[in-house]
């Protein structure tokens, strides 16, 4: 050791004396190592200078760091060594001669991205660097000793990837998808294109296209005389106004159309209309009774549903006249027919040429008005908004009918209109409603399909099931719209049909009607199952479908045949029971009859149906039922639609063929279209040309789109390709890899310290292609360092500190920082972000050594502090520490070669927000947390600021309750559905199932009769109330 130190000292002296001559000689002998030789020279020179730097030496420090990294033989290792040992190498970096090409490219890139900004994308999807927590998955044992949670063992993330979603999980997910696609014989280049596509963000704004003759407008801002004084310049909408004040422009920008039953109170419309609010109001009338009859008939109109209905007949007249006569006086009296008749007579008395009574009598008897009212109700049913009671359509967007909803809807729509006006997409001649509905209009509103933030969509991978071996998907024969059998279908609807239920047969018929109506981009497959023992006609129906789809899918009248057969089966066997022997033969005869009537040869049916084995057919139904439950998560008896992997179970509401059109449109635009464009360009080299049928391509699209939908990743993306990467970027090309990483990194930043370690591990084990653009800050101001810390993670055991200082740690990230008179450096610490690697496994046995961090060449005379950089919800503190970890002087350790410190994860922090319905946060509300046997272990109160609260917890299942006293006397938890059971809402179950903590959102409601009482009361008021209770 002494000899080595002497040689280095002499070498430094030689450099000082000979200056550059010796280095030039080395460069001539080894020209391929020029950058490494110069870096070594700078390192040796830096060890002889003071650790006090002048401001001018820090001016280009970021650019010099970028140059050192890109010129290194291993850029990722160089970046890690620099940003994790920055105080030791800053002098060397500051003496480096800067290449102007690197600096110019960095400056040019920073015109498009802020200096110092760090971004990272995995296969095109952005990853939040601040949220990356690659700490190891920890298997813990819960030992209640001093209220602490002790670490028992540490295992690598690869052993238990399900507990925490981390970066390695994302990489594993992408590799798994690439393997699936390769097994489908998709070329590698296409696999990379598919994986690099970013799914568009979920649509949460759908406009219902309500345009029809059934809309009755009450006003027209562009034509009515009452609005003539307003300006008609559309650009006025860009002029700022006072908050809450609307723009009074003579233009129909806002169309507030209420869909309502005439018996519904409509005070809101009349109030805004009479006060000349700048909005066009309209109504679509319907009868709730009429729609209820349609729903009871399963969405089909029967003669009974079209019977005379006096309420329906008067829909139009009653509502229009009620709008004119609504007074300011409110009443709780229910609206009856005589109220409507009186309002009509009073309104029309002064205007009508004939007697109002005669007009009203004519309206009652006139068949035309009856038909109009029924057609209006039917249109509301088809729009899908009849079940919402009274609702508001603001330019097609669906809201409830309250006054607050109307104002909020207008406020939400304003910036969208302003943007369109600003860019010239809307001018004075534009029909705003037609423009919006033509661009984003949907023909039917179904919340279960639209999933506008209220219903979470569920996806399954169909590729994994098909690749797992024998699958029922291989046995499906699809149905198509007429004359489209040979076309590639981007969308595949799989109907999971319970053949023994009325709803199942109804779904089957709607699927057939969907194809009869015509669709060029979709096909339908049927998966029959049975929730109860299927009789022979049910089995024969499934067999008939199988024969028809396999042999006659190209026939013109095949869909008519199946529809007629399903109708016969539904009325004969579902709605009423029939004698078994007679019904079986009757069903077979009906199949023959309908086949001949629809120009289908009956010979295949005659040869197959009589000999069909009911045992084999039942085995087939059982096999499908198991597939639906195990692979798709659909329980027995549940009818569902699987659209390219999206599972939509049917509820109690009516499902129509229009809903299938809606599913096709939404799914194709959102997640299938871009996949189809890639698959259509594939050059299939490893596939037999005879197999390249439209069915094969349609299957590939279905499998790929379903697998892509299961990816758990961000939908945000960035255009990294616009940044220059010739001089200031690290580029690693690997055409055989299905993983591509784009990153913009400031190497001298805390995110850069994390990313350098992560990128090295990914490069070593995943072998991705990389494009890392360096984005350092340009200059730094002079400022003294005040305080310094070191970060790490639990399990810290031993630090061996001497002239060659070393620290060892399990599972974590470390920082060493020291105080000095250095200038304002971008990094002021020694940092280790410990990442698991395969080297942690023993090569001789099953031992897992665990990851470690080493600190070498630490300054002996500087003040060091040590700490752990852990996820925010962790409460970690040192429990054993001989030395003061905030003031460590290595030179004072003397003969002690080891510094010991043990850190403990004391608890996790459970945080949340509490809100009171229709009020502000319930400041002072007391909450307690415990188990079922011990309800009160910890407690807290709700703060006024955003209703924030927090508690210490351990992993497990806990019960959160309102504390006894005024909190539980006044409030109960609101569970979203008010079922009248207040006692059951006094507690909530909280599950802490990982080490990242939870954020819980609570909503409380005051009990009935306590609405006007305050939670916090003064002591005087409290004493008075006690005196009153005593005196009473």
Buried (B, 14 or more C-beta within 10 A) or exposed (E): EEEEEEEEEEBBEEBEEEEEEBBEEBBEEEEEBBBBBBBBBBBBBBEEEEBEBEEEBBBBBBBBBBBBBBBBEEBBBBBBBBBBBBBBBBBBBBBBEBBEEBBBBBEEBBEEBEBBBBBBBBBBBBBEBEEBBBBBBBEBEEEEEEEBBBBEEBBBBBEEBEBBBBBBBBBBBBBBBBEBBBEBBBBBEBBBBBBBBBBEEEEEEBBBBBBEEBBBEBBEBBEEEEBEEBEEEBEBBEEEEEEEEBBBBBBBBBBBBBBBBBBBBBEBBBEBBEEBBBBBBBBBBBBBEBBBBBBEEBBEBEEEBBEEBEBBBBBBBBBBBBBEBBEEEEEEEEBEEEBBBEBBBEBBEEEBEEEBBEBBEEBBEEEEBBEBBBEBBBBBBBBBBBBBEBBBBBBBBBBEBEEEBBBEBBEEBBEBBBEBBEEEEBEEEBEBBEBBBEEBBBBBBBBBBBBBEEEEBBBBBBBBBBBEEEBBBEBBBBBBBBEBBEBBBBBBBBBBBBBBBEBBBBBBBBBBBBBBEEBEBBBBBBBBBBBEEBBBBBBBBBBBBBBBBEBBBEBEBBBBBBBBBBBBBBEBBBEEEBEEEEBBEBBBEBBBBBBEEBEBEBEBBBEBBEEBEBEEBBEBBEBBBEBBBEBBEBEBBBBBBBBBBBBBBBEEBBBBBBBBBBBBBBBBEBBBBBBBEBBEEBEBEEBEEEEEEBBBBBBBBBBBBBBBBBBEBBEEBBEBEEBBBEBBBBEBEBEEBBBBBBBBBBBBBBBBBBBBBBBBBBBEEBBBBBBBBBBBBBEBEEEEBEEBBBBBBBBBBBBBBBEEBBBBBBBBBBBBBBBBEBBBBBBBBBBBBBBBEEEBBEEEEEEBEBBBBEBEEBBBEBBBBBBBBBBEBBBBEBEEBEBEBBEBBBEEBEEEEBBEBBBBBBBBBBBBBBBBEEEEBBBBBBBBBBEEEEBEBBBBBBBEEEBBBBBBBBBEEBBBBBBEEBBBEBBBBBEEEEEEEBEEBEBBEBEBEBBBBBEBEBBBBBEEEEEEEEBEEEEEEEEEEEEEEEEE
